[in-house]
Amino acid sequence: NNAKIFFERESKLIDNKNKRTKDVNKELGKLLNLPNLSRIELFDNAHLFGTFTVSGMVVFINGEPCKNAYRKYKSTKDVNDDYHVMKEVIYRRYYHALVDQENLTDLILVDGGLTQINATKEVLESLALNDKIKLCGLKKDNHHRTSALIDGDTLEEIPIEKNSDLFNFLTFMQDEVHRFTITYHRQIRSK
């Protein structure tokens, strides 16, 4: 009886989590006018005073992390320049995606403000992908927490309620890309 009760409770929790994840993904798609939002790729950079410069990309498919699609990028030059590092990483990722004829992402989220959005936008335009992939940035507040989305097309802030499931979902994604990138940065540094 105890096992049955435990199983039913756990099944219900998993079902609720899956429903909430799918609902939040749909809500984000509706907010950004992407009715078929499936794949989201997030990018973040890390460096130590301009040295050991790395970037990370994490992938979410239908609201769930797809860890086997995560990618690490070591910058070809060590600089304290988010703009050029982001340009390099975005170019490497989507140039190879075009050459290998991979399915493209629906949404790119950059963990940063206008600098990273502009760098990404420039590369997407040079690869003629700016009308195929939606771009947004995750804006942080003074406490380094997610506070809003920035639309890559209009550069307008899209406010998100702090206690909403969507806010928690975006924060989770931002934390995941940051964790992945920092872990890689530490590995490179320790070597």
N, C-alpha and C positions, 0 to 999 in steps of 0.2 A: 504493500500500500504506500509506504514512504517513497519507494522508487517511482511508483506511478505518479504520485503527487509532484515529486521533484521533476520528473520528465515533462509533465504537463505545464508546470510553471516555467521551466527553461524553454520549452517550445513556444510558449506564449511570449516570453521576453524576446526570443529570436525573431518571431513573426512581427512583433511591434517594432523592433529595431529595423528590420528590412523594409517595412511599410514606411517608417519615418524617413529612412535614407532615400527611398524612391520618391517620396513626397517632396523632400527638400530639394532633390535634384530637379524635379519638375518645377518647383517654385523658382529655383534659380534660372531655369530655362525660360520660364514665363517672364521673369523680371528683365532678362536680357534679350527677350524676343527671339529665343532659340527653341522652338517647339520640340525639336528632336535632339536635345542635348544629351549626349551619351558620354563622350570622352573629353576629359579635362586634363590639361597638362600644366603643371605649375613649376616655375623656375625660381631659384634663389642663388645668390652668390655669397661666398665667404672668403676672407683673406685675413692675414695678420699683418697689419700696417703695410699693405701692398705686397706681401710675400705669401707664398703658398696659395695662390689664387685658384679657387675651384668653384664649380657650379654644380647644382643638382637639379634633376628633373624628376618629379613624381607624377604618377598617372592615376586618375580616378575614372573608373568606368561604371556608369550608372550609379554613382555615389559611393562606390566601394574602391578602396585602394587596390591597384593592380601591381603588386610589388615586382613581378618579373619584368615589367615594362619600365621600371625606374632606371635612370641613367646618371652616370657621373661624368663630369667634364673637368679636365685639368686645363687651365688657361695656358696658351702658348707663351704668354709673357706675364711676369709678375708685376702688376700695377695696382694702384689704389684708384681705380677708375671704373665704377660700376657701369657707366655708359658703354665703354668699349668691350668690357668683359661680357655684358649682356648681348651686345651685337654679335660677338664671336660665337657665343653658345647658341643663340637662336639661329644664326646662319648655319652652323654645323648641323644642328638638329634637323632643320627643315630642308636644307640642300640635300642631305642624305635621304630624307623621306621622299623627296621628289625623284632622286636618282633611282632609289630602290622601289619606287612606285608603291610606297606604303599608304595605308589609309591615313588621312590627315585628322588632326584633332578638331573638335568642334569649338573649343574654347581654350585660350591661353590665359593663365593668370600669372602675373609677375608679382613677386613679393617685394614691392617697392612703389615708389611714387612715379611722378611724371618722367623722371630721368630714364627709368627702365622701360616705361611705356613708350617713350619716344624712340629709344634704341630698338625695341622690338618692332615697332611700327615701321621704322625705316627699313629694316631687313625684310619684313613681310612684303613691303611695297617693291623692293628690289627683286624679290622672287615671285612677284605677281600673285601673292597669296592673301593680300589684305582684304579682298572681298570674299575669300573662302573660309577664313578663320576669324572668329571673334576674339578680341583682345580686351582684357581688363586688368587693372592693378588693384592690389589690396593695400589700402591706405592704413597707416598706423597712427595712433594718437601719441601724446607725449609720454605715455607709459609703455610704449612699444607693443600695444595691443591693437588688433584689427578694429577699425572704427567705421570704414566705409569701403565701397567698391568705387573704382574710377573707371568710367566707360572709356575705352581706348579710342573710340571714334569721335566722341563729342568732348572728351576730357571733363565731363560733368561728374560730380560725386553722386553716388546712389546710396542714400543712407539706409542702414540696416538696423532694425531694432535689436538692442543689446541682449535681450532675453529670448530671442526667437530661435527656433531650430536652425534657420538659415544662418544666423550669426554664429551659432555653435559649429555648424558644418564648415563654414569658411575658416573659422579659427582652427578647427581640427586640421583642415588641409594645409593651412599656413604653418601650423606647428609641425606637421609631418614633413613638409619640404625643408623646413629649417633644421629639423632633427637629422634628416638624411644628409643634407649638405654639410652640416657641422661635423657629423660623424666621419664623413669622407675627408674633410679638412683636417681633423685630428689624426686620421690614419696617415695622410700625406706628411703632416708635420712630424709625427713620431718616426717615420722612416728616415 
